[in-house]
């Protein structure tokens, strides 16, 4: 169902109940889609298979033996002189 913003504000509890029973509810602002109200169950289903940022960062490319060796053997001091 499509709700104008003013109606959505005035009938928010009905809007939430309809999202739970009838599915996503669209809220418009000046005739344009502005928001979609989802039930918690629908939201959880959307998020279920998405990896987190941490998962994405940790799943970077695997290091081959040469890369690991280069990192282990690099100098333990800064590559340039820094004076404070």
ZIHU-V507502 format. One record per helix or strand of 3 or more residues. SS is the DSSP state (hx for helix, st for strand). FROM is the first residue (numbers start at 0). TO is the last residue. If there is no record, write none. Layout:
# ZIHU-V507502
ss->SS from->FROM to->TO
ss->SS from->FROM to->TO
This chain:
# ZIHU-V507502
ss->st from->1 to->3
ss->hx from->4 to->9
ss->hx from->11 to->21
ss->st from->24 to->28
ss->st from->31 to->36
ss->hx from->39 to->46
ss->hx from->52 to->57
ss->hx from->64 to->72
